[in-house]
Amino acid sequence: MPDDDADGRPPRFITPAGFAAIRAEYEQLFGTERPNLVETISWAAGNGDRSENGDYIYGRKRLREIDRRLTYLSKVMKLAKVVDPAAQVDRAVVHFGAIVELADEADARRTMTLWARMRPMPAPVGSTGSRRSRAHWSGHGSATSAP
């Protein structure tokens, strides 16, 4: 697939606002929260017995959580392919971030924004439709109703 990265993973399409939110969270954790926590852990470690030191134990646990989140966010940013819906030139083709209006046979209209691919919703009890088609047409997964 031509859009795959060097590792063979497909890119994650994201809006500019979504990417900015991820970057802001990363910068907050890495630039502010993590250094403050490391300072607290260092102070707590100097207070003696670490096995009964709540500041030290909680601090180490929180530091591991932050490091896991930073790793996840950096992977997301590495795979991210920023797509600006406003910059879409060809309005005849529907892409990620596009706002579309759907109409059924009775001309009932619904506005949808294509935002992400997700797993299909579980089938309701007694349903006979396929999971794939239900996820696509119900608005779950590849589209969401506009507010």
N, C-alpha and C positions, 0 to 999 in steps of 0.2 A: 504494500500500500504506500503511495507516495507521501502521504502526510505523516507517516510513522516517524518517530525520532530514531536516533542511532540504536537504541535498545529494542526497537521494534514495537514500542508502545504507542498507541494513537494519542494525538494531542487532546488536551482537555480544552474545549472551547469555553471562553469566558468573556463577559462584557468588560469594558474598561472600568466601570464602577466596581464590579466584582473583583477584578484584579487589584484595584486600588485598596479595597477593603482587606484583602489577604495580605498585601504588602504592609499596610498599616498595622495589622495584628502582629506580623512578623517583627517589624521594627519596634513595636511596643514591648513585646516579649524579650527580644534580643538586646535592645538598647537600654531599657529601663528596668523591667521586672526581674530579669535574670541577674544583672549585676547587683541590684539591691538584695536579692535573695542570697547570692554568693557571699555578700558582706555579712548578712545576718548569720549564715551558717558558719562562717569563719569566727565570728564573735562567739556564737554558741559553743563551738568546738573548744574554744579557750576557757570555757567555764567548768571544765572538769569532766566528770563521768558522763559519757555520751549515751550510755544505755538508758539513762533516766532523764535525759535532757530533751524535753518536748520541742523546744525551738530547733534543736539540731535534727531530731527525727523527722518532724514535720517539714523542715526546710529541705532536707535531702529528698523526701518523697515528692514535694512540690517541684524541686529542681528536675527530677526525672520526668515528671509530667510536662514541664516546660520544654525540656529537651526533645521529648517525643513529639510534641506539637510543632516545634521548630523544624524538626526533620520532615514531618508531614507537609508543612507549609512550603518548605523549600522544594520538595518534590512536586507539589502542585504548581508552584511558580515555574519550575523548570519545564514541565509538560504543557503549561498554559499557552494557548494560542488566542490572543486577544482579538475579538471580533467586534467591531463597532457597527451596530445595526443601522445607525444613521448614515454610515458611509457606503451602504449597499447601493451599487449602481443599477443593477438590473432588477427592477421591481417585479418582473414576471416570474422570477425564481425565488422560492422561499428558502431562506437560510436560517441559521442559528440567530436568535435575537429578533427575528422578524415578527411583526404584529400582523396577524391575518384575520379576516372575517370569514366565518364558515356559515353556510346556510343549508338547512335540510330540505326535504321534499315539500314541507309546508311553509317554506321561506322563513322559518324561525332562524334568526341570526345570532351568532355568538362570536365575540372577539377573543382571540387567543394570542398568546405570546409564546413562541417556541423558545425553550430555555435550556433543556438538558435531556439526556437520555437516562432513563431510570428503569429499574426492574418493573415488570407489570404488576398491577395490583392483584391480590388473590381473588379468585373467582367467588362471586356471591353464591350462597347455598342454592342449589337447583339450577345454576347457570349452565348453558350448553355451549356458549361461544368460546372461541379459542382465546387463550390468555394474551397472545400477541395482538390480535385485532381489537380486543376490548381495551387494552392499554393504549393503543393508538387512537381509537375513536372516542374514548371516554374523556379524553383531555388529560389523563394521567400519563406521566412518563415523558412524552416528547412535547407536550404543550400544556399550558395552564390558562385558565380563564382570566381575563383582565378584571381588575376590581371594579 
